[in-house]
């Protein structure tokens, strides 16, 4: 089983070199949301995304 896993192509992890790279990676997740969210991108030493993590979500009441 480990050998089969090793033979599979690993999913390409995006590299973050600038704030625009981070924006481009996350903009699809944030489009058309009716609330505000705060996320962090966890990167390895090569600036490749390891994980996206939601930290907070705030919903606003409109009078």
Backbone as XML, in Angstrom:
<?xml version="1.0"?>
<chain id="A" units="angstrom">
  <residue number="1" name="UNK">
    <atom name="N" x="0.823" y="-1.182" z="0.000"/>
    <atom name="CA" x="0.000" y="0.000" z="0.000"/>
    <atom name="C" x="0.873" y="1.255" z="0.000"/>
  </residue>
  <residue number="2" name="UNK">
    <atom name="N" x="1.921" y="1.266" z="0.786"/>
    <atom name="CA" x="2.812" y="2.428" z="0.816"/>
    <atom name="C" x="3.476" y="2.659" z="-0.523"/>
  </residue>
  <residue number="3" name="UNK">
    <atom name="N" x="3.818" y="1.585" z="-1.208"/>
    <atom name="CA" x="4.459" y="1.705" z="-2.526"/>
    <atom name="C" x="3.491" y="2.321" z="-3.538"/>
  </residue>
  <residue number="4" name="UNK">
    <atom name="N" x="2.207" y="1.886" z="-3.495"/>
    <atom name="CA" x="1.215" y="2.451" z="-4.417"/>
    <atom name="C" x="1.025" y="3.940" z="-4.149"/>
  </residue>
  <residue number="5" name="UNK">
    <atom name="N" x="0.993" y="4.307" z="-2.895"/>
    <atom name="CA" x="0.830" y="5.707" z="-2.546"/>
    <atom name="C" x="2.016" y="6.525" z="-3.041"/>
  </residue>
  <residue number="6" name="UNK">
    <atom name="N" x="3.201" y="5.975" z="-2.925"/>
    <atom name="CA" x="4.414" y="6.665" z="-3.357"/>
    <atom name="C" x="4.454" y="6.834" z="-4.871"/>
  </residue>
  <residue number="7" name="UNK">
    <atom name="N" x="3.895" y="5.860" z="-5.610"/>
    <atom name="CA" x="3.909" y="5.910" z="-7.065"/>
    <atom name="C" x="2.906" y="6.915" z="-7.628"/>
  </residue>
  <residue number="8" name="UNK">
    <atom name="N" x="1.870" y="7.261" z="-6.859"/>
    <atom name="CA" x="0.885" y="8.222" z="-7.336"/>
    <atom name="C" x="1.502" y="9.610" z="-7.375"/>
  </residue>
  <residue number="9" name="UNK">
    <atom name="N" x="1.058" y="10.414" z="-8.349"/>
    <atom name="CA" x="1.546" y="11.791" z="-8.431"/>
    <atom name="C" x="0.986" y="12.593" z="-7.265"/>
  </residue>
  <residue number="10" name="UNK">
    <atom name="N" x="1.849" y="13.211" z="-6.490"/>
    <atom name="CA" x="1.346" y="14.026" z="-5.386"/>
    <atom name="C" x="0.661" y="15.270" z="-5.936"/>
  </residue>
  <residue number="11" name="UNK">
    <atom name="N" x="-0.357" y="15.724" z="-5.230"/>
    <atom name="CA" x="-1.069" y="16.930" z="-5.638"/>
    <atom name="C" x="-0.117" y="18.125" z="-5.542"/>
  </residue>
  <residue number="12" name="UNK">
    <atom name="N" x="-0.072" y="18.921" z="-6.588"/>
    <atom name="CA" x="0.820" y="20.083" z="-6.611"/>
    <atom name="C" x="0.342" y="21.101" z="-5.590"/>
  </residue>
  <residue number="13" name="UNK">
    <atom name="N" x="1.229" y="21.478" z="-4.708"/>
    <atom name="CA" x="0.912" y="22.473" z="-3.693"/>
    <atom name="C" x="1.303" y="23.840" z="-4.237"/>
  </residue>
  <residue number="14" name="UNK">
    <atom name="N" x="0.368" y="24.793" z="-4.222"/>
    <atom name="CA" x="0.688" y="26.115" z="-4.768"/>
    <atom name="C" x="1.771" y="26.812" z="-3.960"/>
  </residue>
  <residue number="15" name="UNK">
    <atom name="N" x="2.576" y="27.607" z="-4.636"/>
    <atom name="CA" x="3.645" y="28.368" z="-3.983"/>
    <atom name="C" x="3.180" y="29.809" z="-3.820"/>
  </residue>
  <residue number="16" name="UNK">
    <atom name="N" x="3.415" y="30.375" z="-2.645"/>
    <atom name="CA" x="3.016" y="31.743" z="-2.338"/>
    <atom name="C" x="4.271" y="32.607" z="-2.296"/>
  </residue>
  <residue number="17" name="UNK">
    <atom name="N" x="4.387" y="33.511" z="-3.282"/>
    <atom name="CA" x="5.518" y="34.432" z="-3.334"/>
    <atom name="C" x="5.122" y="35.858" z="-3.001"/>
  </residue>
  <residue number="18" name="UNK">
    <atom name="N" x="3.819" y="36.132" z="-3.019"/>
    <atom name="CA" x="3.356" y="37.500" z="-2.775"/>
    <atom name="C" x="1.926" y="37.459" z="-2.252"/>
  </residue>
  <residue number="19" name="UNK">
    <atom name="N" x="1.440" y="38.616" z="-1.817"/>
    <atom name="CA" x="0.059" y="38.701" z="-1.353"/>
    <atom name="C" x="-0.911" y="38.431" z="-2.501"/>
  </residue>
  <residue number="20" name="UNK">
    <atom name="N" x="-0.522" y="38.745" z="-3.723"/>
    <atom name="CA" x="-1.380" y="38.467" z="-4.879"/>
    <atom name="C" x="-1.550" y="36.960" z="-5.060"/>
  </residue>
  <residue number="21" name="UNK">
    <atom name="N" x="-0.513" y="36.185" z="-4.843"/>
    <atom name="CA" x="-0.620" y="34.722" z="-4.930"/>
    <atom name="C" x="-1.624" y="34.197" z="-3.903"/>
  </residue>
  <residue number="22" name="UNK">
    <atom name="N" x="-1.564" y="34.732" z="-2.686"/>
    <atom name="CA" x="-2.497" y="34.318" z="-1.640"/>
    <atom name="C" x="-3.922" y="34.715" z="-2.022"/>
  </residue>
  <residue number="23" name="UNK">
    <atom name="N" x="-4.084" y="35.928" z="-2.543"/>
    <atom name="CA" x="-5.397" y="36.388" z="-2.975"/>
    <atom name="C" x="-5.958" y="35.490" z="-4.072"/>
  </residue>
  <residue number="24" name="UNK">
    <atom name="N" x="-5.142" y="35.187" z="-5.064"/>
    <atom name="CA" x="-5.588" y="34.344" z="-6.172"/>
    <atom name="C" x="-6.002" y="32.951" z="-5.690"/>
  </residue>
  <residue number="25" name="UNK">
    <atom name="N" x="-5.313" y="32.436" z="-4.687"/>
    <atom name="CA" x="-5.622" y="31.119" z="-4.146"/>
    <atom name="C" x="-6.950" y="31.122" z="-3.386"/>
  </residue>
  <residue number="26" name="UNK">
    <atom name="N" x="-7.225" y="32.203" z="-2.655"/>
    <atom name="CA" x="-8.395" y="32.232" z="-1.771"/>
    <atom name="C" x="-9.622" y="32.923" z="-2.351"/>
  </residue>
  <residue number="27" name="UNK">
    <atom name="N" x="-9.495" y="33.668" z="-3.428"/>
    <atom name="CA" x="-10.622" y="34.485" z="-3.899"/>
    <atom name="C" x="-11.852" y="33.644" z="-4.237"/>
  </residue>
  <residue number="28" name="UNK">
    <atom name="N" x="-11.680" y="32.455" z="-4.736"/>
    <atom name="CA" x="-12.823" y="31.593" z="-5.031"/>
    <atom name="C" x="-13.591" y="31.190" z="-3.787"/>
  </residue>
  <residue number="29" name="UNK">
    <atom name="N" x="-12.902" y="31.063" z="-2.669"/>
    <atom name="CA" x="-13.550" y="30.692" z="-1.410"/>
    <atom name="C" x="-14.347" y="31.848" z="-0.820"/>
  </residue>
  <residue number="30" name="UNK">
    <atom name="N" x="-13.977" y="33.079" z="-1.139"/>
    <atom name="CA" x="-14.585" y="34.257" z="-0.521"/>
    <atom name="C" x="-15.631" y="34.950" z="-1.383"/>
  </residue>
  <residue number="31" name="UNK">
    <atom name="N" x="-15.753" y="34.554" z="-2.635"/>
    <atom name="CA" x="-16.697" y="35.230" z="-3.520"/>
    <atom name="C" x="-18.125" y="35.071" z="-3.017"/>
  </residue>
  <residue number="32" name="UNK">
    <atom name="N" x="-18.849" y="36.175" z="-2.993"/>
    <atom name="CA" x="-20.288" y="36.191" z="-2.688"/>
    <atom name="C" x="-20.641" y="35.737" z="-1.275"/>
  </residue>
  <residue number="33" name="UNK">
    <atom name="N" x="-19.727" y="35.829" z="-0.330"/>
    <atom name="CA" x="-20.063" y="35.490" z="1.053"/>
    <atom name="C" x="-20.829" y="36.655" z="1.684"/>
  </residue>
  <residue number="34" name="UNK">
    <atom name="N" x="-21.890" y="36.366" z="2.444"/>
    <atom name="CA" x="-22.642" y="37.440" z="3.102"/>
    <atom name="C" x="-22.069" y="37.799" z="4.476"/>
  </residue>
  <residue number="35" name="UNK">
    <atom name="N" x="-20.881" y="37.329" z="4.770"/>
    <atom name="CA" x="-20.263" y="37.574" z="6.070"/>
    <atom name="C" x="-18.745" y="37.678" z="5.885"/>
  </residue>
  <residue number="36" name="UNK">
    <atom name="N" x="-18.065" y="38.010" z="6.964"/>
    <atom name="CA" x="-16.611" y="38.162" z="6.937"/>
    <atom name="C" x="-15.961" y="36.921" z="7.537"/>
  </residue>
  <residue number="37" name="UNK">
    <atom name="N" x="-14.863" y="36.474" z="6.931"/>
    <atom name="CA" x="-14.119" y="35.332" z="7.449"/>
    <atom name="C" x="-12.634" y="35.687" z="7.535"/>
  </residue>
  <residue number="38" name="UNK">
    <atom name="N" x="-11.944" y="35.072" z="8.500"/>
    <atom name="CA" x="-10.510" y="35.266" z="8.667"/>
    <atom name="C" x="-9.837" y="33.910" z="8.537"/>
  </residue>
  <residue number="39" name="UNK">
    <atom name="N" x="-8.931" y="33.793" z="7.564"/>
    <atom name="CA" x="-8.231" y="32.540" z="7.275"/>
    <atom name="C" x="-6.727" y="32.759" z="7.350"/>
  </residue>
  <residue number="40" name="UNK">
    <atom name="N" x="-5.992" y="31.679" z="7.580"/>
    <atom name="CA" x="-4.537" y="31.703" z="7.483"/>
    <atom name="C" x="-4.105" y="30.599" z="6.522"/>
  </residue>
  <residue number="41" name="UNK">
    <atom name="N" x="-3.010" y="30.843" z="5.864"/>
    <atom name="CA" x="-2.386" y="29.833" z="5.017"/>
    <atom name="C" x="-1.150" y="29.335" z="5.733"/>
  </residue>
  <residue number="42" name="UNK">
    <atom name="N" x="-1.059" y="28.036" z="5.949"/>
    <atom name="CA" x="0.109" y="27.441" z="6.568"/>
    <atom name="C" x="1.046" y="27.008" z="5.452"/>
  </residue>
  <residue number="43" name="UNK">
    <atom name="N" x="2.281" y="27.486" z="5.496"/>
    <atom name="CA" x="3.258" y="27.230" z="4.439"/>
    <atom name="C" x="4.424" y="26.425" z="4.984"/>
  </residue>
  <residue number="44" name="UNK">
    <atom name="N" x="5.056" y="25.656" z="4.092"/>
    <atom name="CA" x="6.290" y="24.990" z="4.478"/>
    <atom name="C" x="7.470" y="25.926" z="4.191"/>
  </residue>
  <residue number="45" name="UNK">
    <atom name="N" x="8.681" y="25.456" z="4.384"/>
    <atom name="CA" x="9.860" y="26.323" z="4.199"/>
    <atom name="C" x="10.073" y="26.751" z="2.754"/>
  </residue>
  <residue number="46" name="UNK">
    <atom name="N" x="9.466" y="26.045" z="1.827"/>
    <atom name="CA" x="9.578" y="26.397" z="0.408"/>
    <atom name="C" x="8.423" y="27.297" z="-0.036"/>
  </residue>
  <residue number="47" name="UNK">
    <atom name="N" x="7.663" y="27.829" z="0.924"/>
    <atom name="CA" x="6.500" y="28.689" z="0.679"/>
    <atom name="C" x="5.389" y="27.976" z="-0.093"/>
  </residue>
  <residue number="48" name="UNK">
    <atom name="N" x="5.303" y="26.663" z="0.071"/>
    <atom name="CA" x="4.222" y="25.897" z="-0.529"/>
    <atom name="C" x="3.112" y="25.732" z="0.508"/>
  </residue>
  <residue number="49" name="UNK">
    <atom name="N" x="1.870" y="25.823" z="0.051"/>
    <atom name="CA" x="0.732" y="25.723" z="0.961"/>
    <atom name="C" x="0.625" y="24.303" z="1.502"/>
  </residue>
  <residue number="50" name="UNK">
    <atom name="N" x="0.608" y="24.205" z="2.819"/>
    <atom name="CA" x="0.415" y="22.926" z="3.493"/>
    <atom name="C" x="-1.064" y="22.764" z="3.828"/>
  </residue>
  <residue number="51" name="UNK">
    <atom name="N" x="-1.693" y="23.875" z="4.275"/>
    <atom name="CA" x="-3.084" y="23.805" z="4.710"/>
    <atom name="C" x="-3.692" y="25.197" z="4.719"/>
  </residue>
  <residue number="52" name="UNK">
    <atom name="N" x="-5.002" y="25.267" z="4.455"/>
    <atom name="CA" x="-5.780" y="26.495" z="4.632"/>
    <atom name="C" x="-6.626" y="26.287" z="5.882"/>
  </residue>
  <residue number="53" name="UNK">
    <atom name="N" x="-6.644" y="27.270" z="6.780"/>
    <atom name="CA" x="-7.341" y="27.105" z="8.058"/>
    <atom name="C" x="-8.219" y="28.322" z="8.342"/>
  </residue>
  <residue number="54" name="UNK">
    <atom name="N" x="-9.512" y="28.094" z="8.586"/>
    <atom name="CA" x="-10.421" y="29.174" z="8.970"/>
    <atom name="C" x="-10.271" y="29.425" z="10.465"/>
  </residue>
  <residue number="55" name="UNK">
    <atom name="N" x="-10.047" y="30.705" z="10.833"/>
    <atom name="CA" x="-9.903" y="31.050" z="12.246"/>
    <atom name="C" x="-11.162" y="31.663" z="12.836"/>
  </residue>
  <residue number="56" name="UNK">
    <atom name="N" x="-11.870" y="32.474" z="12.041"/>
    <atom name="CA" x="-13.042" y="33.146" z="12.587"/>
    <atom name="C" x="-14.020" y="33.464" z="11.472"/>
  </residue>
  <residue number="57" name="UNK">
    <atom name="N" x="-15.284" y="33.614" z="11.887"/>
    <atom name="CA" x="-16.349" y="33.990" z="10.959"/>
    <atom name="C" x="-17.250" y="34.968" z="11.709"/>
  </residue>
  <residue number="58" name="UNK">
    <atom name="N" x="-17.575" y="36.097" z="11.070"/>
    <atom name="CA" x="-18.429" y="37.100" z="11.687"/>
    <atom name="C" x="-19.580" y="37.418" z="10.751"/>
  </residue>
  <residue number="59" name="UNK">
    <atom name="N" x="-20.787" y="37.239" z="11.260"/>
    <atom name="CA" x="-21.969" y="37.563" z="10.476"/>
    <atom name="C" x="-22.506" y="38.892" z="10.967"/>
  </residue>
  <residue number="60" name="UNK">
    <atom name="N" x="-22.884" y="39.739" z="10.037"/>
    <atom name="CA" x="-23.379" y="41.062" z="10.361"/>
    <atom name="C" x="-24.893" y="41.095" z="10.169"/>
  </residue>
  <residue number="61" name="UNK">
    <atom name="N" x="-25.572" y="41.709" z="11.127"/>
    <atom name="CA" x="-27.025" y="41.858" z="11.026"/>
    <atom name="C" x="-27.318" y="43.187" z="10.348"/>
  </residue>
  <residue number="62" name="UNK">
    <atom name="N" x="-28.134" y="43.135" z="9.318"/>
    <atom name="CA" x="-28.504" y="44.351" z="8.604"/>
    <atom name="C" x="-29.870" y="44.774" z="9.100"/>
  </residue>
  <residue number="63" name="UNK">
    <atom name="N" x="-29.982" y="46.024" z="9.602"/>
    <atom name="CA" x="-31.295" y="46.490" z="10.138"/>
    <atom name="C" x="-32.317" y="46.707" z="9.051"/>
  </residue>
</chain>
